[in-house]
Amino acid sequence: MVKKRIKCNRLLGAHCSIAGGVENAPLAGGMIGATAIQLFTGSNQQWHAATIKKAQAEGFQRNMNEQGIRVAVAHACYLINLAAPDAVIWRKSIDAMEGEIERASALGIPWVIVHPGSHKGNGLEWGIKRIAEALTSVLDATEALSAGVALETTAGQGASIGGRFEELASIIAHIDDKRRVKVCFDTCHSFAAGYELRTKEGYARTWREFDEAIGIRNLVAMHLNDSQGKLGSRIDRHAPIGKGRIGLPGFRLIMNDRRLADIPMILETPKEGDAVRSDTNNLKILKRLVRA
């Protein structure tokens, strides 16, 4: 018996596997009823990745169309630290980010989401300038390409940058080519950084602060993750939708916010047993929160 899928016009999906090739990510998205997906375009733990071949790019776009996936975003390798004090790591991060832009552009993916970086104790202002310098180098080297960078909000843990909206705004302010630098809002990270999402008043205040600092017009993607940590805990620990400290009230507000209607919303929730079943269940929960 085939189960009916809940209809929802939102751009919803999950981070999808590229096992067997990047062209297979849309197939994984199709299995969970996604209309948006996120993927790595190479290994998430290696500095270098293979160039996207023409056949792979064609297969990726064909599978996107056949599976009804309307948009894809990429997530950068976890090794990248655009604020790295170490000159070798910083240069490797810049080179790796250029590769991310090249592969995303080849696949027709508009945005590469990246964690801004960690200053490793050198101070916030120093780190912000370091990231801006790195991104300027990346954007200059890839100016002929289509993909841009989306800086992800962070939990503000340790020396990581991006826990406060003003920190991301400051990075962008230091960059000349602002058209290719936008923002990805992670619900778990921002909640852990101290931004309330559970109450109408808190939710409104969070987005007012986001709009004042960054501008909602500069939001191009969201990661929908519940949080194991408390509000302001600075603990980056994702939880399934409705099973964390944000809970269903916060996600109900998000799913019915008209300002976010065209923003790709991507699950990065823990896989509880079978990955397909887990992602499908989390998506069903989100879809059921949408008011008709």
C-alpha positions, 0 to 999 in steps of 0.5 A: 500500500502506497502512503499518501504524501502530505501536500506542501508548497514549501521548499522542503528537504534534507541533506542528501547522500552523494553515494555513487556520485553527486548526480544521485543526490536528487534521487535520494531527495525524491525518496523522501518527497523533497522539493529542495535538497542540500549536498556535499559536492565532494568529501566533507573531510578532504581538502580536494575533490574531483572536478564535476564531469559534464555527464555528472552535471547533466545527470544531476539536472536530469534527476532534479527535474525528474524527481521534482526537486526545485532547488539544491544548495551545497554545503562546504567541506568541514575542514574549511576555516576562513578565519584560520590564524595558521597561514597554511590552513587559511590558504588551503581553506581559500583554495578549497572554497574556490573548488566548492564554488567551481563544483556548485556552478558546474551543477547549477547550484546557486549557493555554497553554505559554509561555517564562517570560521574560528579565530582560535583565540585571536579575537573576534574583530581579527577573525571577521577581517580574516574571513572577509579577506579570504572571501574576497580572494575566493570571489575574485578568483571565481568572478566568472562563475554563478555560485555564491557563498551563504554564511551560516549562523553558528551557536557561538561556541568557543572561538567560532564566529557567526553566533550573533547576526552582527558578526555576519553583517560585519563580515559582509560589510567588509566585502565589495561584491555583496551580491554573492555573499548571503546568509543561511539561518540554522534554527538550532545554532541561532537558538543555542546562540540565544535567539528565541524562536518558541514564542510569538514575541521572541520569534518576532524579536529574532527576525527583527534583529536579523532584518536590522543587522543583515536584512531578510532579503539576504537570507537564501537558505535555512537549516531546520534542526531542533536543539538539544541545548537550551536557549543561549547554551551555545551547544551545537547539538541537533535534535529531531523536529519537535524532540528538542528545546525549540519544540513544535511551537517554534517550527509552527511559527517558521512554517507559517511565516510568509516571509520565508515562503520561498526559502529552501528549508533543509533538515540536518536532523539526526538519522534515527535508524533508517535515514529515509524513514527518519527524514520523511517523518521529520518532513511530515511533521513540518508539513503538518504544521502549515495552516491551510 
